[in-house]
């Protein structure tokens, strides 16, 4: 898909200094040698303002734009050293790039994000390889695309094959990976000039009329025709088939390119995308203030791609407070410490460019993606989370589980730990043949489970071995709400806590905390208590907690709150703490 088919997000703008312009021109000359010094001085005048704009595209690429008088004249994919001219530049200098010509109706497909396929390329077959850019094109070269009725280029991209490979492909497969096209968002951000009329290019006489199915039909027909034409020459046939196989292998290799970014850079990108997506979806109409930790858990984490777990510690920020501080500096949000050590988001600027230009990504696994207004689970027909208690792989047990292909930090159920332990014992033939209830301890197991004074222990019973391995692992748990992907957390799952306290006038109040962990909206819960027991309620940040809210209900209402949690919200009793604080029934 083209880089600019969908809206992109501007990350930063910088005005280039004189030395920066000089360096930029040298880099462009190296990448695009057909540009002369005079050409570059026209496009990037030394004494004029040139803006370098770093943008983030819908497809996930960081791209640098070089802008002069509103029009982007060159762009560069950040992870590459290659520069590409825009259509605005190519209309001034149409001969600086090799050109492939296609039919007029193909233009609509290019604008919709399609690449240029070889069946759509108009070629003079009598020229053989030279029919494709004079036979000089190499894979990855910058190439322009024009139409059969006009020499003016309408798109630019990277050649997917060399001239030789295009010829040998017999009009099959991809020809150009299109990066930018007339009519896309990059063109629309400029002066929006129309395509100039430069007259038609020289074309062979036997051009067929284009049809909607031409790509598929011509591809199939070309392949069959190639086989018929070379059937009489076995050696030629084998040579073509070998070339085609090589092209297919190259396509597969290209698809398997590895992301060169570090893990921290990838996580930084995931965090900012989830942050912006949250403000355009589930957090669009939230009530302020909202605790920063609550915003992260209930909004940002649900905006991560399927199968991805946002882990702030794996980012360059390391802490949520540092990440959000950057967003405060950018002018997106305002944060205030309402209580010592507890930060809350006070407001958001929904008109900020980063939010306005961000494109919401709709993930397939969510049946109804979050769009205009998304509410918490308890605002709908509440479904309690599926809770799975886990043991997480830590440095204590890493030597054992790395042998089994399990990464550090991965959460496992008790039965999974036991199965993996059995697998390790069997693969290393550690079961005692004379007593199958015993396991021989190899250096890995011995170093893991033995303590002081146990150096002479050579075997151990299965149950004890399993128990000791589990004891060395960290606690963890998984929460899965209906319609959302499971989220894995470290540590022990905190229960919903209910307790009573005495206020002025010897009045009893009920305090309920940690509802958010289970997807229960504290305001909603407070309202249900208010109606159910006809008592006043309030919601405020929880005392002595880093995050979360505290629901206060007048009187000792633990009996009602317990019934509400168990019967309506269907929270298992084991995850409710403080039931014993309910008032005792009076004896009759």
ROLUMDREN-471896 format. One record per residue (C-alpha): residue in three letters; x, y negated, z. Coordinates in steps of 0.2 Angstrom, whole numbers, plus 5000, padded with zeros to 4 digits. Each point is the difference from the previous one (the first is absolute). Example, Ala and Ser with C-alpha at 12.3 -4.5 7.8 and 13.67 -1.06 7.14 Angstrom:
ALA506250225039 SER500649834997 
***
This chain:
UNK500050005000 UNK500649824996 UNK500849915015 UNK498849854998 UNK498350084995 UNK499349975017 UNK500349855012 UNK501749995008 UNK500549925017 UNK501349865001 UNK501250045014 UNK501249854999 UNK500449864988 UNK501849924999 UNK500649864989 UNK501650054991 UNK501649895002 UNK501249964986 UNK501250145004 UNK498550125002 UNK499449964982 UNK501750024993 UNK500150175008 UNK498350054994 UNK500449954982 UNK501550115001 UNK499050155006 UNK498749984987 UNK501349994986 UNK500750165006 UNK498350085001 UNK499349924984 UNK501549974988 UNK499049934986 UNK499649845010 UNK501349864996 UNK500549875012 UNK499049874991 UNK498450125002 UNK500350015018 UNK500349825003 UNK498349964991 UNK499150135011 UNK500949965016 UNK500649824999 UNK501549965012 UNK499249835006 UNK498250065002 UNK499250095014 UNK500050194999 UNK499150105013 UNK500450185005 UNK498550085006 UNK500050175009 UNK498450104998 UNK499250165005 UNK499050094986 UNK498550115002 UNK501050154995 UNK501249985014 UNK501549914991 UNK501049855006 UNK500249894985 UNK501049834998 UNK499249874989 UNK501049864993 UNK498849854996 UNK500249844990 UNK498549884999 UNK498750125006 UNK500550144987 UNK501050155006 UNK501450014987 UNK500950165006 UNK499650135014 UNK501150135008 UNK499550165009 UNK501049985017 UNK500750175001 UNK500749994982 UNK501249884992 UNK499049994984 UNK499149844994 UNK498549984989 UNK499349854991 UNK498249965001 UNK498849984985 UNK500249815003 UNK501950024997 UNK499850124985 UNK498849884991 UNK501549885000 UNK501350134996 UNK499150144992 UNK501550094993 UNK501050025016 UNK499350175004 UNK499850164988 UNK498150014996 UNK498850144997 UNK498349964991 UNK498350075004 UNK498249984994 UNK499049865006 UNK498750105011 UNK501450085010 UNK500249835008 UNK498550025011 UNK500750175007 UNK501749915004 UNK499149875010 UNK499150135010 UNK501650075005 UNK500450134987 UNK501850034994 UNK500350004981 UNK499950184993 UNK500950054985 UNK498450054990 UNK499649815001 UNK501749944993 UNK500049954982 UNK501650074991 UNK500650014982 UNK500350195000 UNK501249984985 UNK501349925011 UNK500050155012 UNK500949955016 UNK500349824994 UNK498149985000 UNK500249985019 UNK500949835003 UNK501350044986 UNK500550165010 UNK500949895013 UNK498850025015 UNK500650095016 UNK499050075014 UNK499649865012 UNK500349854988 UNK498949855001 UNK498850014985 UNK498649884994 UNK498450054993 UNK499049914986 UNK498550034990 UNK499750054982 UNK499249834996 UNK501349885009 UNK501950005003 UNK499849925017 UNK500350125014 UNK498650045012 UNK500850115012 UNK501850055007 UNK500650165008 UNK501350135001 UNK500350134987 UNK499550175006 UNK501150084987 UNK501449964988 UNK499749984982 UNK500650174996 UNK498950085013 UNK498549904994 UNK500350074983 UNK500350175006 UNK498450005010 UNK498950004984 UNK498949865007 UNK499650095016 UNK500149935018 UNK500549835007 UNK501049874991 UNK500049855011 UNK499749985018 UNK499149835000 UNK500549885014 UNK499149834994 UNK498749964988 UNK499149854993 UNK498449975011 UNK500750085016 UNK500249915017 UNK501849944996 UNK499349924984 UNK498549935009 UNK501249925013 UNK500849894987 UNK499349884987 UNK498950134992 UNK500649964982 UNK499150104987 UNK501050124988 UNK500849894986 UNK499750064982 UNK501750054993 UNK499350094985 UNK499950194998 UNK501650115000 UNK500550114986 UNK499250165001 UNK499950164989 UNK498550014988 UNK499250165007 UNK499449945017 UNK498550105006 UNK498549915008 UNK500150015019 UNK498650105009 UNK499750015019 UNK500650185000 UNK501549974989 UNK501350035014 UNK499450175004 UNK499550054982 UNK501749944992 UNK501050085014 UNK499250164996 UNK500149994982 UNK501849935000 UNK500550155010 UNK499150124988 UNK500749914985 UNK501850015006 UNK499850195002 UNK499350024982 UNK501449894993 UNK501450095007 UNK499350185000 UNK501150044985 UNK501649955009 UNK500250105017 UNK501549915005 UNK499249834998 UNK498550065010 UNK501150065014 UNK500949845001 UNK498449905001 UNK499350115013 UNK501649985010 UNK499949814999 UNK498250005006 UNK500450115014 UNK501449885005 UNK498849854999 UNK498850095012 UNK501350045012 UNK500649825000 UNK498249945004 UNK499950125015 UNK501749935006 UNK499349834999 UNK498550045009 UNK501050075015 UNK501149845002 UNK500449975019 UNK499549845008 UNK501649915004 UNK499449905014 UNK500450055018 UNK498750075012 UNK499949845010 UNK499749904984 UNK498650124995 UNK499249995017 UNK500149815000 UNK499050004983 UNK498750125007 UNK499849895015 UNK499749844991 UNK498850084988 UNK499050085014 UNK500049835009 UNK499349914984 UNK498850134996 UNK499350005017 UNK499549824999 UNK499250034983 UNK499050155007 UNK499750065017 UNK500649855009 UNK499249874989 UNK498649965012 UNK500750055017 UNK499749895015 UNK501549915008 UNK501050015010 UNK500650184997 UNK501450095008 UNK501550024988 UNK500250195005 UNK498150024997 UNK500149924983 UNK501550114995 UNK499150165006 UNK498249974994 UNK500449904984 UNK501850024993 UNK500250185003 UNK498450044991 UNK500649904985 UNK501650114997 UNK500050114985 UNK499450185002 UNK501250115009 UNK501149855006 UNK500249965018 UNK500549825004 UNK501450005012 UNK500649835006 UNK501650085007 UNK500550064983 UNK499949824992 UNK501349865001 UNK498949915013 UNK500150155013 UNK498649915010 UNK498249954996 UNK500349835008 UNK501449964988 UNK499050054985 UNK498549895005 UNK501249865004 UNK500550004982 UNK498249984995 UNK499849865012 UNK501549914992 UNK499250034983 UNK498549915006 UNK498850154998 UNK499550035018 UNK500149915017 UNK500550105016 UNK499849955018 UNK500550085016 UNK498350005009 UNK500750115014 UNK501850025005 UNK500850134988 UNK498450024990 UNK499949924983 UNK498449974991 UNK499649944982 UNK499049845001 UNK499749964982 UNK500450044982 UNK500249894985 UNK499050104987 UNK500449874987 UNK501950035001 UNK500750054983 UNK500750175006 UNK498250055005 UNK499149924985 UNK501250084988 UNK500150175008 UNK499150144990 UNK499050125011 UNK500550184997 UNK498650135000 UNK500750175006 UNK499150154993 UNK499950105016 UNK498849875008 UNK498350034992 UNK499449825003 UNK501649895000 UNK500049855011 UNK499549854990 UNK499049845005 UNK499550065018 UNK500650155010 UNK499550035018 UNK500750115013 UNK499450185002 UNK498849975014 UNK499149864990 UNK499450144989 UNK499450175005 UNK501450035011 UNK501150164998 UNK501250045013 UNK501850024995 UNK500750174997 UNK501350025014 UNK501550124998 UNK501350015014 UNK501750024992 UNK501850035005 UNK501249894990 UNK501750054994 UNK501449895009 UNK501950015001 UNK499950145014 UNK499350124987 UNK500649934984 UNK501350144997 UNK498750135001 UNK498649924989 UNK501249934987 UNK500550184996 UNK498150024996 UNK499849854989 UNK499149895014 UNK500549825001 UNK500349905016 UNK498449925006 UNK498850124992 UNK498550055011 UNK499650195002 UNK498650095009 UNK500550135013 UNK499550144988 UNK501149934986 UNK501549995012 UNK499850185005 UNK499850054982 UNK501649914995 UNK500950075015 UNK499550184994 UNK500649964983 UNK501749945006 UNK500250165011 UNK499650114985 UNK501049914987 UNK501550015012 UNK499650185006 UNK500049955018 UNK498750125006 UNK500650135012 UNK499750174991 UNK500050095017 UNK498849885008 UNK499049904988 UNK499349895014 UNK501849935001 UNK500949884989 UNK501849994998 UNK500749825002 UNK501149944987 UNK501049845002 UNK498649894994 UNK498750075012 UNK501250025014 UNK500549814999 UNK498249964999 UNK499150105014 UNK501450045013 UNK500349895015 UNK501449995013 UNK500650175007 UNK499250104986 UNK501550024989 UNK499950195002 UNK498250014994 UNK500150094983 UNK498150044997 UNK498449935005 UNK498150054999 UNK499049934986 UNK498849905011 UNK501349925010 UNK501049964985 UNK498549914992 UNK499649915016 UNK501849935002 UNK500049954981 UNK498449905003 UNK500649925016 UNK501549934990 UNK498949924987 UNK499149835002 UNK498249985003 UNK498949934985 UNK498350004993 UNK499049984984 UNK498449904998 UNK498950024985 UNK498549894997 UNK498750044987 UNK500549934983 UNK501849965006 UNK501650104999 UNK500750075016 UNK501249895010 UNK501350085011 UNK500649915016 UNK501450045012 UNK499750025018 UNK498550065010 UNK498349954995 UNK499349885012 UNK498250045006 UNK498649875001 UNK500349935018 UNK498549955011 UNK500249935017 UNK499149895012 UNK500649845009 UNK499349875012 UNK499849824995 UNK499549855011 UNK498550025011 UNK500450195002 UNK499250044983 UNK500550154991 UNK500550004981 UNK500450144988 UNK501649984989 UNK500250114985 UNK501649994989 UNK500850094985 UNK498450024990 UNK500949944984 UNK501150155000 UNK498450114996 UNK499349874987 UNK498749935012 UNK499749814998 UNK500149935018 UNK498749874995 UNK498850134994 UNK500350115015 UNK499749855012 UNK498449964991 UNK499350175002 UNK500550005019 UNK499149835001 UNK498450074993 UNK500150175008 UNK500249945018 UNK499449824999 UNK501649935007 UNK501149864993 UNK501650054991 UNK501649924993 UNK501550044990 UNK501749945002 UNK501850054997 UNK500550155012 UNK501049955015 UNK501750085002 UNK499950084982 UNK501049954985 UNK498550014989 UNK498150045000 UNK498549935008 UNK499150025017 UNK498150025001 UNK499349935016 UNK498250055006 UNK499249945016 UNK499750135013 UNK500750185001 UNK499450064983 UNK501250154998 UNK498550134999 UNK499249904985 UNK501749974991 UNK500550195002 UNK498350054993 UNK500249874986 UNK501750064995 UNK499650195001 UNK498350004992 UNK500049864988 UNK501849984995 UNK500450185003 UNK501749985008 UNK500650165008 UNK499949995019 UNK501950045002 UNK500449834991 UNK498949905013 UNK500949955016 UNK499149935016 UNK498450104999 UNK500350045019 UNK499749825003 UNK498250014997 UNK498849965015 UNK499650155010 UNK498250055000 UNK499149975016 UNK499350155010 UNK498250005002 
***
